[in-house]
Amino acid sequence: IGEPPRKQDEAFQEQTLQLNNELATLTRENARKSRELERALAALKSAQSLLVHSEKMASLGRMTAGVAHEINNPVAFVTSNSATLRRDFQDLLAFSEVVKASLPELAIAAPTIHAQLAEKFEEMDLDYLARTVPKKIADNLEGLERVKRIVLDLRTFSRLDEDGFKPCELTDAITSTLRFLSPLVAEHQVKLETNLAALPPLSCAPGHLNQAISNVVANAIQASRPGQTVTVSTFARDDRCVIQVADAGEGIAPENLARVFDPFFTTKPVGTGMGLGLHIAHQVVTAHHGEIKISSDLRQGTTVTIEVPFHPPARPPVDAK
């Protein structure tokens, strides 16, 4: 005849409960897998972006080396010619002065020649040429020296075609990096101050470390208001080199401090940054067996401290480039 209604209800409830438990388990498993998938996608996106960035930087290094070579050749040629031109003009000027001093005697001995020379001297305005031409040549030579410094700074800053660790003069590297950031400094109307200690050579991957420092300093500049100062300092602590970048900007909210090194995390307006600057800096410093730390107070500023050993135990891994 069948089971009593009460037993049927109990069986139905038990089956419903079992199905609900299974559904809850599947829901939790689905949520867990969704989180794992999101993390995997974020890691993949980060790896792809870092790979693209690394390839761009390596290409920049190779291009820089080629461009520097191509620029240095004509610059050296023009510099040599300008120096020769300055010497020859001084000789020509000295000759002209001798001729000019002889004009009174020529007026008596050769009036026609005297008249032609006097007319030419007046036409040339020799005094004006004597004042301006040496200055113009000196300005040209100064400009060429600036081009040479820019090329040297570019090579010092990038050096991304070089592989592995090598000794680096950190003060020179930071100075070159800051010169390349001068347009950003001018745009934000901030001041840059440096307290760079005399340090022993640092064994590092120069181009990559320069990139990390550049990212940190650029962030400090962008976080500052017009008239504020960004200070870059270096010193030694035991067997480690310390680089500090301090600004007096708005600071970082406490809830964001733990996320500043996350890829694609940024508090900047849309279109002004990808959120990879500090992430790349963290990757580079970690590859140098170092640490990067941030301390910040709202409306008081931020200090980023990079510490790397003077002699890391090994070369940086490939994925940190």
C-alpha positions as CSV (number, residue, x, y, z in Angstrom):
1,I,0.0,0.0,0.0
2,G,3.0,2.3,0.5
3,E,4.8,4.1,3.3
4,P,2.9,6.2,5.8
5,P,2.8,10.0,5.0
6,R,5.0,10.7,8.0
7,K,7.8,8.5,6.8
8,Q,7.4,9.9,3.3
9,D,7.9,13.4,4.7
10,E,10.9,12.4,6.6
11,A,12.5,10.8,3.6
12,F,11.7,13.9,1.5
13,Q,13.2,16.2,4.1
14,E,16.3,14.0,4.4
15,Q,16.7,14.0,0.6
16,T,16.1,17.8,0.4
17,L,18.7,18.3,3.2
18,Q,21.2,16.2,1.3
19,L,20.6,18.0,-1.9
20,N,21.0,21.4,-0.1
21,N,24.3,20.2,1.4
22,E,25.5,19.1,-2.0
23,L,24.4,22.4,-3.5
24,A,26.2,24.4,-0.7
25,T,29.3,22.3,-1.3
26,L,29.2,22.9,-5.0
27,T,28.6,26.6,-4.4
28,R,31.6,26.9,-2.1
29,E,33.7,24.9,-4.5
30,N,32.6,27.1,-7.4
31,A,33.4,30.2,-5.4
32,R,36.8,28.8,-4.5
33,K,37.6,27.9,-8.1
34,S,36.4,31.4,-9.3
35,R,38.8,33.0,-6.8
36,E,41.6,30.8,-8.0
37,L,40.7,31.7,-11.6
38,E,40.7,35.4,-10.8
39,R,44.1,35.1,-9.1
40,A,45.5,33.1,-12.0
41,L,44.2,35.7,-14.5
42,A,45.6,38.5,-12.4
43,A,49.0,36.7,-12.2
44,L,48.9,36.0,-15.9
45,K,48.0,39.7,-16.7
46,S,50.8,40.8,-14.4
47,A,53.3,38.4,-16.0
48,Q,52.3,39.5,-19.5
49,S,52.7,43.2,-18.6
50,L,56.0,42.6,-16.9
51,L,57.2,40.6,-19.9
52,V,56.2,43.4,-22.3
53,H,57.8,45.9,-20.0
54,S,61.0,43.8,-19.8
55,E,61.2,43.4,-23.5
56,K,60.6,47.1,-24.0
57,M,63.4,48.0,-21.6
58,A,65.8,45.5,-23.2
59,S,64.9,46.9,-26.6
60,L,65.5,50.4,-25.2
61,G,68.9,49.3,-24.0
62,R,69.9,47.9,-27.3
63,M,68.6,50.9,-29.2
64,T,70.3,53.3,-26.7
65,A,73.7,51.7,-27.3
66,G,73.3,52.0,-31.1
67,V,71.9,55.6,-30.9
68,A,74.7,56.7,-28.5
69,H,77.3,55.3,-30.9
70,E,75.8,57.0,-33.9
71,I,75.5,60.3,-32.0
72,N,78.9,60.2,-30.5
73,N,80.7,60.0,-33.9
74,P,79.3,63.2,-35.4
75,V,79.5,65.0,-32.0
76,A,83.2,64.1,-31.7
77,F,83.8,65.3,-35.3
78,V,82.0,68.6,-34.8
79,T,83.7,69.2,-31.4
80,S,87.1,68.7,-33.0
81,N,86.3,71.0,-35.8
82,S,84.9,73.7,-33.5
83,A,88.1,73.6,-31.4
84,T,90.2,73.9,-34.5
85,L,87.9,76.7,-35.7
86,R,88.4,78.6,-32.5
87,R,92.2,78.3,-32.7
88,D,92.2,79.4,-36.4
89,F,89.9,82.3,-35.8
90,Q,92.3,83.6,-33.1
91,D,95.1,83.3,-35.6
92,L,93.1,85.2,-38.2
93,L,92.1,87.8,-35.6
94,A,95.7,88.3,-34.6
95,F,96.6,88.8,-38.3
96,S,93.8,91.3,-38.8
97,E,95.1,93.3,-35.8
98,V,98.5,93.4,-37.4
99,V,97.1,94.7,-40.6
100,K,94.9,97.2,-38.8
101,A,97.9,98.5,-37.0
102,S,99.7,99.0,-40.3
103,L,97.0,101.1,-41.8
104,P,98.6,104.5,-40.9
105,E,101.8,103.5,-42.7
106,L,99.8,102.1,-45.7
107,A,97.9,105.4,-46.0
108,I,101.3,107.0,-46.9
109,A,102.9,104.2,-48.8
110,A,99.9,102.7,-50.6
111,P,96.9,105.0,-50.4
112,T,94.8,102.8,-52.7
113,I,95.4,99.6,-50.7
114,H,94.9,101.6,-47.5
115,A,91.5,102.8,-48.7
116,Q,90.4,99.2,-49.7
117,L,91.5,97.8,-46.4
118,A,89.9,100.5,-44.3
119,E,86.6,100.1,-46.2
120,K,86.8,96.3,-45.6
121,F,87.5,96.7,-41.9
122,E,84.6,99.1,-41.5
123,E,82.3,96.7,-43.5
124,M,83.4,93.7,-41.4
125,D,83.1,95.5,-38.1
126,L,86.2,93.7,-36.8
127,D,85.6,94.7,-33.2
128,Y,82.1,93.1,-33.3
129,L,83.5,89.9,-34.7
130,A,86.3,89.8,-32.2
131,R,83.7,90.0,-29.4
132,T,81.0,87.7,-30.7
133,V,82.6,84.9,-32.8
134,P,84.7,83.4,-29.9
135,K,81.6,83.5,-27.7
136,K,79.5,81.7,-30.4
137,I,82.2,79.1,-30.8
138,A,82.4,78.6,-27.0
139,D,78.6,78.3,-26.9
140,N,78.7,75.7,-29.6
141,L,81.4,73.7,-27.7
142,E,79.3,73.9,-24.5
143,G,76.3,72.7,-26.4
144,L,78.2,69.8,-27.7
145,E,79.4,68.9,-24.3
146,R,75.8,68.9,-23.1
147,V,74.9,66.5,-25.9
148,K,77.8,64.3,-24.9
149,R,76.6,64.3,-21.2
150,I,73.0,63.6,-22.3
151,V,74.2,60.6,-24.3
152,L,76.3,59.4,-21.4
153,D,73.4,59.8,-19.0
154,L,71.1,57.9,-21.4
155,R,73.6,55.0,-21.5
156,T,74.2,55.2,-17.8
157,F,70.4,55.2,-17.1
158,S,69.3,52.5,-19.5
159,R,72.2,49.9,-19.6
160,L,69.4,47.5,-20.1
161,D,71.2,45.6,-22.8
162,E,73.7,44.5,-20.1
163,D,73.2,41.1,-18.4
164,G,74.0,40.2,-14.8
165,F,75.5,42.1,-11.9
166,K,78.4,44.4,-12.4
167,P,80.0,47.2,-10.2
168,C,78.1,50.5,-10.4
169,E,78.8,54.0,-9.0
170,L,75.4,54.6,-7.5
171,T,75.9,58.4,-7.2
172,D,76.5,58.7,-10.9
173,A,73.5,56.4,-11.7
174,I,71.1,58.4,-9.5
175,T,72.4,61.8,-10.9
176,S,71.7,60.6,-14.4
177,T,68.3,59.3,-13.4
178,L,67.3,62.6,-11.8
179,R,68.5,64.6,-14.9
180,F,66.1,62.4,-17.0
181,L,63.3,63.3,-14.6
182,S,63.9,67.0,-14.9
183,P,60.9,67.5,-17.3
184,L,58.6,65.9,-14.8
185,V,60.1,68.1,-12.0
186,A,59.4,71.2,-14.1
187,E,55.9,70.0,-14.9
188,H,55.0,69.6,-11.3
189,Q,57.0,72.6,-10.1
190,V,58.7,70.7,-7.3
191,K,62.3,70.9,-6.1
192,L,64.7,68.0,-6.0
193,E,67.3,67.8,-3.2
194,T,70.0,65.1,-2.9
195,N,72.1,63.9,0.0
196,L,74.3,61.3,-1.8
197,A,77.0,59.7,0.4
198,A,80.3,58.6,-1.0
199,L,79.8,54.8,-1.3
200,P,81.8,51.9,-2.5
201,P,80.8,50.4,-5.9
202,L,77.5,48.5,-5.7
203,S,77.2,45.2,-7.5
204,C,73.9,45.3,-9.4
205,A,72.1,45.2,-12.7
206,P,72.5,48.9,-13.3
207,G,69.8,49.5,-15.8
208,H,67.2,47.7,-13.8
209,L,68.1,49.3,-10.5
210,N,68.0,52.7,-12.3
211,Q,64.5,51.9,-13.5
212,A,63.4,51.0,-10.0
213,I,64.8,54.3,-8.5
214,S,63.3,56.3,-11.4
215,N,59.8,54.7,-10.7
216,V,60.0,55.6,-7.0
217,V,61.2,59.2,-7.6
218,A,58.6,59.8,-10.3
219,N,55.9,58.7,-7.9
220,A,57.2,61.1,-5.2
221,I,57.3,64.0,-7.7
222,Q,53.7,63.2,-8.9
223,A,52.5,63.0,-5.3
224,S,54.0,66.5,-4.5
225,R,52.3,69.9,-4.7
226,P,54.0,72.8,-6.5
227,G,56.8,74.2,-4.3
228,Q,57.3,71.1,-2.3
229,T,60.6,69.2,-2.1
230,V,61.5,65.6,-3.0
231,T,64.7,64.5,-1.3
232,V,66.8,61.6,-2.5
233,S,69.4,60.3,0.0
234,T,71.9,57.4,0.0
235,F,74.0,56.0,2.9
236,A,75.5,52.7,4.0
237,R,74.0,50.5,6.8
238,D,76.2,47.6,7.7
239,D,76.9,45.7,4.4
240,R,73.8,47.2,2.6
241,C,73.3,50.3,0.5
242,V,70.3,52.3,1.4
243,I,68.4,54.6,-0.9
244,Q,65.6,56.8,0.5
245,V,63.2,58.9,-1.4
246,A,61.0,61.3,0.7
247,D,58.2,63.6,-0.3
248,A,55.9,65.9,1.6
249,G,52.8,65.1,-0.4
250,E,49.4,63.9,0.6
251,G,50.6,60.5,1.8
252,I,49.1,57.1,1.4
253,A,45.9,56.0,3.1
254,P,46.5,53.2,5.7
255,E,44.1,50.9,3.8
256,N,46.2,51.3,0.7
257,L,49.6,50.8,2.2
258,A,49.4,47.0,2.0
259,R,48.5,47.2,-1.7
260,V,51.0,49.6,-3.1
261,F,53.2,46.9,-4.5
262,D,50.3,45.0,-6.1
263,P,50.3,45.0,-9.9
264,F,47.8,47.4,-11.5
265,F,47.0,49.0,-8.1
266,T,47.0,52.8,-8.4
267,T,45.2,55.8,-6.9
268,K,46.1,58.0,-9.8
269,P,43.4,59.2,-12.2
270,V,42.5,57.0,-15.1
271,G,45.0,57.3,-17.9
272,T,47.9,58.6,-15.8
273,G,49.4,55.3,-14.7
274,M,49.1,51.5,-15.0
275,G,50.0,50.8,-11.4
276,L,53.1,48.9,-12.4
277,G,55.8,51.4,-11.2
278,L,56.1,50.2,-7.6
279,H,55.4,46.6,-8.5
280,I,58.4,46.7,-11.0
281,A,60.5,48.4,-8.4
282,H,59.6,45.7,-5.9
283,Q,60.5,43.0,-8.4
284,V,63.9,44.6,-9.2
285,V,64.8,45.1,-5.5
286,T,63.8,41.6,-4.6
287,A,65.9,40.3,-7.5
288,H,68.9,42.1,-5.9
289,H,68.2,40.3,-2.6
290,G,67.1,43.5,-1.1
291,E,64.0,45.1,0.5
292,I,61.8,48.0,-0.3
293,K,59.6,49.6,2.4
294,I,57.2,52.4,2.5
295,S,56.2,54.6,5.5
296,S,53.5,57.2,5.0
297,D,51.3,59.6,6.9
298,L,48.3,61.3,5.4
299,R,48.9,65.0,4.5
300,Q,52.5,64.7,5.8
301,G,54.2,62.7,3.0
302,T,55.8,59.4,2.2
303,T,59.3,57.9,2.5
304,V,60.3,54.9,0.4
305,T,63.4,53.0,1.6
306,I,65.4,50.6,-0.7
307,E,68.0,48.5,0.8
308,V,70.2,46.2,-1.3
309,P,73.5,44.4,-0.3
310,F,76.6,45.8,-1.8
311,H,77.5,42.3,-2.9
312,P,74.4,40.2,-3.7
313,P,75.1,36.4,-3.7
314,A,73.8,35.8,-7.3
315,R,72.7,37.4,-10.5
316,P,69.0,38.5,-10.8
317,P,66.5,36.0,-12.1
318,V,65.4,36.5,-15.7
319,D,61.8,37.4,-14.7
320,A,63.0,40.4,-12.7
321,K,64.4,42.1,-15.7
